[in-house]
Amino acid sequence: MPIYLLHLASTHADFHIPELETLAKIESISYRWVKPSCIEESSELQENSIGDYPREKPVYPINHANATTLNPFLLVELDDDASASKWVRRSIFCKNIYELYGFADTFESLHDYLSKLPSPPWLQYQKDTSYKFTFETFGTRRTMEEQLSIINDFGYMKLEGLVSMKRPECIFTLLENRSKDIEGPKLYFGRWCGGSSRDAVDKFDLKRRNYIGITSFDAELSLITAQMAMAMPGKLIYDPFVGTGSFLYTCSYFGAFTMGSDIDGRQMRGKGGKSIRSNFTQYQLAGSFLDVFTGDVTNCPLRENFLLDAIVCDPPYGVRAGAKKIAKSSSGSSTPNQLNSNSTSHYPKLEQYQISDMVFDLICFAAKHLADYGRLVLWLPTITEEYSVEDIPRHPCLSLIYNSVQPFTHWSRRLLTFERLPRSETQNVSLEFLEKASKAPSHHDFRRKYFMGAHRTT
């Protein structure tokens, strides 16, 4: 099986591996991570197998202070070019994927290896194929003069096809990593096999969106939220804290049908002809939008047996927007006769909603309304110095499969991805008597802790 090289974005590094693993599940791709140290000699790249090595996640150096990657290149074993292209075609954090021809620490050793290959992998592209060379650098820059000089050094490839800068049939790429204190090869050379959907970040940029609010979510992280929800055609995805609909657009972009709700209907309705619905029209995704309604997870009008393929949400922290729910004394106070009469409409009384209570209610809601193997994708704020793994909400019907972090100064927010266990395995679990954890998690009373920390850092 050939070895391929993934070139990943340098930001939000803690989300890269979860996204790739989720995409492999969506596309039914079989893969094996490869460490450069597992390839004893570069010549093993041209053989059918690189040996019997364990399948495990790669050692992926991440700067956890700001969640950036220290080395954006990963090696993976795949069946063929078609699998490589299919795997990354909807990725947000993978820029490109390449069939790896060789790697080395210096140009001299790279050329020495490539020039002595008995059966070079580029032979099939040598005569009648148009081509071009590209460069991808990390931790360094190359001037145009340097690039031309490097290209001339590949003369031993004896490529006879036409050079085409716009529409080449084959793209050869040199990838260079000159960041400091990084183990592993500094140079990689290979053939481009496929690109990703990273241009969607610009498509959903908030600066270009017609209707936004104070809680509108960053485009890049909205897209990764949709990825982790496994949004795709035929799926039904719901956001119970929809706000201005950021997650609905990205989930619909990947083909899912979407719906949402919020306790405050003003953001959903919009004003001046601008609303969630108008944004769907802007993105030409109106056919995937079902509707939105006013409500919360404690008083949701969905039927008890209504099942969802995924739930995505960024619950209000009480910082930019207050968290509220329908008060118990208010719910159910209006009778059908009252609602159908000509008297003044009933507006239920609202009360403050502690985020720890909200998260507990949310996972209970997800356990009830998610289809088997459906996903709950939840953004959870945590105080950095107080956080512990015990803060992660638990439910006997939900399995935590990913916990990725986006660090800030004194706090972080985590993207938690849960999967609904099959009902055949949890049929004896009683949801009526599920109790909250006895210890208050670090995100309890988050608003107060957030502003206390902000004062300490100023």
Secondary structure as the mmCIF struct_conf table of DSSP 4:
data_model
#
loop_
_struct_conf.conf_type_id
_struct_conf.id
_struct_conf.beg_label_comp_id
_struct_conf.beg_label_asym_id
_struct_conf.beg_label_seq_id
_struct_conf.end_label_comp_id
_struct_conf.end_label_asym_id
_struct_conf.end_label_seq_id
STRN STRN1 ILE A 3 LEU A 8
BEND BEND1 SER A 10 HIS A 12
HELX_RH_3T_P HELX_RH_3T_P1 ALA A 13 PHE A 15
HELX_RH_AL_P HELX_RH_AL_P1 HIS A 16 GLU A 27
TURN_TY1_P TURN_TY1_P1 SER A 28 SER A 28
STRN STRN2 ARG A 32 VAL A 34
HELX_RH_3T_P HELX_RH_3T_P2 PRO A 36 CYS A 38
BEND BEND2 GLU A 40 GLU A 41
HELX_RH_3T_P HELX_RH_3T_P3 SER A 42 GLN A 46
BEND BEND3 GLU A 47 ASN A 48
STRN STRN3 ILE A 62 ASN A 63
TURN_TY1_P TURN_TY1_P2 HIS A 64 ALA A 67
STRN STRN4 THR A 68 THR A 69
BEND BEND4 LEU A 70 LEU A 70
STRN STRN5 PHE A 73 GLU A 77
BEND BEND5 ASP A 79 ASP A 79
HELX_RH_AL_P HELX_RH_AL_P2 ASP A 81 VAL A 88
TURN_TY1_P TURN_TY1_P3 ARG A 89 ARG A 90
BEND BEND6 ILE A 92 PHE A 93
STRN STRN6 CYS A 94 ALA A 104
BEND BEND7 ASP A 105 THR A 106
HELX_RH_AL_P HELX_RH_AL_P3 PHE A 107 SER A 115
TURN_TY1_P TURN_TY1_P4 LYS A 116 LYS A 116
BEND BEND8 PRO A 118 SER A 119
TURN_TY1_P TURN_TY1_P5 PRO A 121 TRP A 122
HELX_RH_3T_P HELX_RH_3T_P4 LEU A 123 TYR A 125
BEND BEND9 GLN A 126 ASP A 128
STRN STRN7 TYR A 131 PHE A 138
BEND BEND10 GLY A 139 GLY A 139
HELX_RH_AL_P HELX_RH_AL_P4 MET A 144 ASN A 152
TURN_TY1_P TURN_TY1_P6 ASP A 153 PHE A 154
HELX_RH_3T_P HELX_RH_3T_P5 GLY A 155 MET A 157
BEND BEND11 GLY A 161 GLY A 161
STRN STRN8 VAL A 163 VAL A 163
BEND BEND12 MET A 165 ARG A 167
BEND BEND13 GLU A 169 GLU A 169
STRN STRN9 CYS A 170 ASN A 177
TURN_TY1_P TURN_TY1_P7 LYS A 180 ASP A 181
BEND BEND14 GLY A 184 GLY A 184
BEND BEND15 LYS A 186 LYS A 186
STRN STRN10 LEU A 187 GLY A 195
BEND BEND16 SER A 197 SER A 197
TURN_TY1_P TURN_TY1_P8 ARG A 198 ASP A 199
HELX_RH_AL_P HELX_RH_AL_P5 ALA A 200 LYS A 203
TURN_TY1_P TURN_TY1_P9 PHE A 204 PHE A 204
HELX_RH_3T_P HELX_RH_3T_P6 LEU A 206 ARG A 208
BEND BEND17 ASN A 210 TYR A 211
TURN_TY1_P TURN_TY1_P10 ILE A 214 THR A 215
HELX_LH_PP_P HELX_LH_PP_P1 SER A 216 ASP A 218
HELX_RH_AL_P HELX_RH_AL_P6 ALA A 219 MET A 228
TURN_TY1_P TURN_TY1_P11 ALA A 229 MET A 230
TURN_TY1_P TURN_TY1_P12 PRO A 233 GLY A 234
STRN STRN11 LEU A 236 ASP A 239
TURN_TY1_P TURN_TY1_P13 PRO A 240 PHE A 241
TURN_TY1_P TURN_TY1_P14 GLY A 243 THR A 244
HELX_RH_AL_P HELX_RH_AL_P7 SER A 246 TYR A 253
TURN_TY1_P TURN_TY1_P15 PHE A 254 GLY A 255
STRN STRN12 PHE A 257 ASP A 262
BEND BEND18 ILE A 263 ILE A 263
HELX_RH_AL_P HELX_RH_AL_P8 GLY A 265 ARG A 269
STRN STRN13 LYS A 271 LYS A 271
TURN_TY1_P TURN_TY1_P16 GLY A 272 GLY A 273
STRN STRN14 LYS A 274 LYS A 274
BEND BEND19 SER A 275 SER A 275
HELX_RH_AL_P HELX_RH_AL_P9 ILE A 276 GLN A 282
TURN_TY1_P TURN_TY1_P17 TYR A 283 GLN A 284
HELX_RH_3T_P HELX_RH_3T_P7 ALA A 286 SER A 288
STRN STRN15 PHE A 289 THR A 294
STRN STRN16 ASP A 296 ASP A 296
TURN_TY1_P TURN_TY1_P18 VAL A 297 THR A 298
STRN STRN17 ASN A 299 ASN A 299
BEND BEND20 LEU A 302 LEU A 302
TURN_TY1_P TURN_TY1_P19 GLU A 304 ASN A 305
STRN STRN18 LEU A 308 CYS A 313
BEND BEND21 GLY A 318 ALA A 321
STRN STRN19 LYS A 324 ILE A 326
TURN_TY1_P TURN_TY1_P20 LYS A 328 GLY A 332
BEND BEND22 SER A 334 SER A 334
HELX_RH_AL_P HELX_RH_AL_P10 PRO A 336 ASN A 340
BEND BEND23 SER A 341 SER A 343
HELX_LH_PP_P HELX_LH_PP_P2 THR A 344 HIS A 346
STRN STRN20 LEU A 350 GLN A 352
HELX_RH_AL_P HELX_RH_AL_P11 ILE A 355 HIS A 369
STRN STRN21 LEU A 370 ILE A 383
TURN_TY1_P TURN_TY1_P21 THR A 384 GLU A 386
HELX_RH_3T_P HELX_RH_3T_P8 VAL A 389 ASP A 391
BEND BEND24 ILE A 392 ILE A 392
STRN STRN22 HIS A 395 HIS A 395
TURN_TY1_P TURN_TY1_P22 PRO A 396 CYS A 397
STRN STRN23 LEU A 398 PRO A 407
BEND BEND25 THR A 409 HIS A 410
STRN STRN24 TRP A 411 ARG A 420
HELX_LH_PP_P HELX_LH_PP_P3 LEU A 421 PRO A 422
HELX_RH_AL_P HELX_RH_AL_P12 ARG A 423 THR A 426
TURN_TY1_P TURN_TY1_P23 GLN A 427 ASN A 428
BEND BEND26 LEU A 431 LEU A 431
TURN_TY1_P TURN_TY1_P24 GLU A 432 PHE A 433
BEND BEND27 SER A 438 LYS A 439
HELX_LH_PP_P HELX_LH_PP_P4 ALA A 440 PRO A 441
TURN_TY1_P TURN_TY1_P25 SER A 442 ASP A 445
HELX_RH_AL_P HELX_RH_AL_P13 PHE A 446 THR A 457
#
